[in-house]
Amino acid sequence: MSEAARLMDRMYRYQRHIYDASRKFYLLGRDGMVADLRLPAGGSVLEIGCGTGRNLVRIARTYPDARCFGLDVSTEMLATAGRATARAGLAHRIRLARGDATAFDPAALFGEAVFDRIVISYALSMIPPWRAVLAEAAGHLAPDGSLHIVDFGDQVGLPRPARWLLNRWLAGFHVTPRQGLADALADVARLSRRRARVAQRFGGYAVHGVIERDPGPI
């Protein structure tokens, strides 16, 4: 097991039991991201860093014919996600696997080489080599697929004391907002011949980024 996996397991061994109840107050923008997926009929969705399975359950309910997959490095979180999907009656539609977000083989893990949608929700801010995660995810998109990111934003619209308190509190959970996310998304999009769009939400508290197929000139 990697050091990153051990760290996540130590952090979430107990937190996972109250994770969804506590995080709903400050992991803003997740449901808006799900609504923005516009998944094609029978399409596939992979969530990288699926955690407790909360987002996957919502995706499966929002898109009843979707094929859903979840990847996480933490065995503790995957255990919680497995129970959550079973309680929701969705275990037959949501497949989970343990893997490193910076390098994984979805064909070996899930029998799927590419996905119509890939989702990363509040995970990049916890993964030091986060740019590698973006590149890896983009490499597993279907030709018309899109990558959807929601995470902590640039905070430019927040008062300075609020920014200081927020970042000090996040640091206690090994969370670092990625100030270069917009540029990184643009770089990955260009290399994969796609386009990126980024929107800061709630005064920059959260950011929603998308890498998608470039429709070309109209």
Salt bridges, closest charged atoms under 4 A:
GLU3 OE1 - ARG6 NH2 3.25
GLU3 OE2 - ARG10 NH2 3.38
ASP31 OD1 - ARG54 NH1 2.83
ASP31 OD1 - ARG58 NE 3.07
ASP36 OD1 - ARG38 NH1 2.81
ASP36 OD2 - ARG197 NH2 3.53
ASP36 OD2 - HIS208 NE2 3.92
GLU76 OE2 - ARG13 NE 3.11
GLU76 OE1 - ARG16 NH2 3.07
GLU112 OE2 - ARG67 NH1 2.50
GLU136 OE2 - HIS140 NE2 2.96
ASP144 OD1 - ARG213 NE 2.94
ASP187 OD1 - ARG190 NH2 2.59
GLU212 OE2 - ARG195 NE 2.88
GLU212 OE2 - ARG197 NE 2.88
